[in-house]
Structures are given as structure tokens and as C-alpha cells.
Amino acid sequence: MSQIYTNSNNISPIVPSQFIADDGNSASPNANIIRILSSFIGQGPLDTVFNFDSGIRTEASGSTIDISLTNRLTGFETTPDEDFVDLFVINLGASPLVFYVWGIVIARRAFTGATGAAFSFSSAFRTDGTDVTLIGINREDQYVEPAFEGVDIGFTTVGRRFILGVAGVDGISINWNGEINWRQVS
């Protein structure tokens, strides 16, 4: 025969009174509720330029905790012609650093969507705190349909900024989507 013992005092479970996030701030439950979001307190994207080796960063405010992915950016752009347009611009700051960056860029003909291209790359560069030096670029994959001949991705540096640009084809509107990730060491 089994016996079940119940306590007649109806003890409630213990609920934490605060949660401390990576930014050092804390979130406190409001009516025992904590909101968990995947953006910056409703103001920004999931991806951030914060340098956190774990790849995830939390920020807290009020009863909200925001979770973001670090060392990563996604970008969207449309090119109406063959001119280069900046897809990503990373400001490298005023400290000497070395970066390894990798990513993908995908292109699709706007409106009709009948033509496409895709690129993957990896690169290394460093900054002395004033200027950026490109160490090397490896364009690993490049898949371009014949109707998109001329579309391209390009890399440049200006001051303390690393820029990845995209170029379309004259007379064709192209939607671009990309993602870059990086690691850095000081």
C-alpha cells in the first residue's frame, strides 16, 4: 500500500527576486513575470557587434531580459544598378586588434525572383587603432547565374572601418541578404 504525505501549510514555490544580466543590470519579476526578448529592450536586432566569446549577451531593464547574439551581423540591401553599396560596415574602435571574419551573401532579383547568386568568404585584418590593414581574403564559394554576370561582393577599409559592399547589374534591381561573424583578439 502506498501512502502520500501532503503538507497542510500550502507552501508556495520560491521565486527569485531578481535576475542579473551580462550588462550588470538586474531584472525583477513584475507579478512573478519576467519578459525574455531576443532584441535590445525592443529597440534593436537580435545580432550585435558586442565582443563576447560566448556568442550570447543579456541585458536587463525593469522586468525584461533581452538576449542578443554577439560578434555577428545580418544585413539587407537593394542595388538598382552596378554601383557598390555598403552591406556591412564595422567600426573597429581605437584599440589595436586582429580580426577573423567569415560570412555569406545571397542575391536575388527583386520582384520576379527568377535569378540568384551566392557567395561565401573568410578574411583577416588588423587595426592599430587608427587604420585597418587587410591581411587576406578567401572567396570560398561563388555561385552566379549567367543572367547575374557582374554581380559581386567587395571588401575595403576606410580609417578604422571594415566595409563589405555588394554590386548589382545595370538595370536590374537586386535584393541582397548577408550574415557575417567574427572573432577578435587584442
C-alpha positions, 0 to 999 in steps of 0.5 A: 500500500502506498501512502502520500504525505501532503503538507497542510501549510500550502507552501508556495514555490520560491521565486527569485527576486531578481535576475542579473544580466551580462550588462550588470543590470538586474531584472525583477519579476513584475507579478512573478513575470519576467519578459525574455526578448531576443532584441535590445529592450525592443529597440534593436536586432537580435545580432550585435557587434558586442565582443563576447566569446560566448556568442550570447549577451543579456541585458536587463531593464525593469522586468525584461531580459533581452538576449542578443547574439554577439560578434555577428551581423545580418544585413539587407540591401537593394542595388538598382544598378552596378554601383557598390553599396555598403552591406556591412560596415564595422567600426573597429574602435581605437584599440589595436586588434586582429580580426577573423571574419567569415560570412555569406551573401545571397542575391536575388532579383527583386520582384520576379525572383527568377535569378540568384547568386551566392557567395561565401568568404573568410578574411583577416585584418588588423587595426592599430587603432587608427587604420585597418590593414587587410591581411587576406581574403578567401572567396570560398564559394561563388555561385552566379547565374549567367543572367547575374554576370557582374554581380559581386561582393567587395571588401575595403577599409576606410580609417578604422572601418571594415566595409563589405559592399555588394554590386548589382547589374545595370538595370536590374534591381537586386535584393541582397541578404548577408550574415557575417561573424567574427572573432577578435583578439587584442 
